[in-house]
């Protein structure tokens, strides 16, 4: 599985880069990304619908005449996902899932969490880790894709390590916050080293709203 994933990743990344080189990024692509960035910012900072309008305009601009750009981003993202999954998990005993659209919500009743890697083009992820049942000392979760809205609730008794990035959007993790373009946050809870149970979160989206809260 490891060699197959690595070879698949290389092919996907190479295909995506080839398409990007063949169809270079122009003014309309940059304008679309700026609209998306402003949209995400407005959604987080004000309750009106301006943010959703800006986000919608940006997405329409990207898809209108920029299909090859979108395809290249998707291929590169998927290729990087295969590489990161293999690096993040120590062996092959983890769940790996790839979807176009994903709505993953665990916030109503106790649920089991195992080593997992998830990739999606558009993903809505909500995890309440105060309800989670863990069967090992350290669990690794990889969440990656193109467009993502990620909300994760972490209880104080659980040690958590966060490595999150978003090319466009916003990241909140503990007391760290990044907004705008090329965002990256590396953070861990004060009790991470001493906690009996730990969760390692590796979250990466091209356009993302990532919120990880301690409660």
VENTA-V386399 format. One line per field, one symbol per residue. phi: phi as a letter, one per 20 degrees, with the letter a starting at -180 (. if undefined). psi: psi as a letter, one per 40 degrees, with the letter a starting at -180 (. if undefined). burial: # if it has 24 or more other C-alpha atoms within 12 Angstrom, else .. A space follows every 50 residues. Layout:
BEGIN
phi: ???
psi: ???
burial: ???
END
This chain:
BEGIN
phi: .fffffffffffffffffffffcffdgfffffffffffffffgfdbefeg ffffffffffffffmcgffffffffffffffgffffffdfbeebecbcbf dccdccbdbgbedcgbcccbfccddccdffdedddbfcddcdcbredbdd ccddfffdfcdcccbbfcpbccbmddbccodlebcdbbfgeffeffcccd ddcbcfdbcdccdec
psi: ddddddddddddddddddddddgihaddddddddddddddddddeieaed dddddddddddddgefddddddddddddddddddddddhdaegihhhhid hhghhgediiihhihihhiidhhhhhhheeeihheidhhhhhhiachhhh hhhhidehhhhhgiihdhaihhhbeihhibigihhhiiideddeidhihh hhhhidhihhhhhh.
burial: ........#..##.###.##....#...#..#############...... ##.######.##...#.###################.##......###.. .#.#........##################.#.....############# #####.##################.######.#######..#....#### ##############.
END
